[in-house]
């Protein structure tokens, strides 16, 4: 246990520090310094969810050490942008780890989060599913009930309209699309709940790796549409859960 936490517990026992003050101090206690990374064990106290490992740019050995550090806190661990090699490395220190290859996410679930509310994750096409799954799994790990509705893009808009009841029943909608990125604007004009738009890098040359979809979504004339970065399924899932929790 961190020495700062031990000192704080002793002060609470002696009546030198009140419970409210102790909780405030806990929110700002030091991180664990691994040299190459500073692991934030107290993030759940401040934000409600543990630190997430972004695997891109890190070596498997670095990721393994971060996982070992986070496991001390017995929290649910999420590692994004992971590949099979990274998963096998994590599995050695965390046998309970599960890998979702489509979403490129590794999950280590210490305790099942209660599934609340209703987040609907939709995609314009099948090619957008990998980003949508990153969003969906993130939201589920954070405690949201998630439903998926894939391949309902505007090129065949009757497919989307066939699920009008599902759209209206959602507390938050995550709309994932590449190409010209029109799906979130259409959905935003049909529902009263917040819509989180996620551009993907799917498309032909003039899509500029998702930039065209990003700009379309940012210039949406439909109210209630917010936009995250290209391929940022994790960010969408996180924001959607925070909104979803407010509804409780």
Order of alpha helices (4+ residues) and beta strands (2+ residues): alpha-alpha-beta-beta-alpha-beta-alpha-beta-alpha-beta-beta-beta-alpha-beta-alpha-alpha-beta-alpha-beta-alpha-beta-alpha
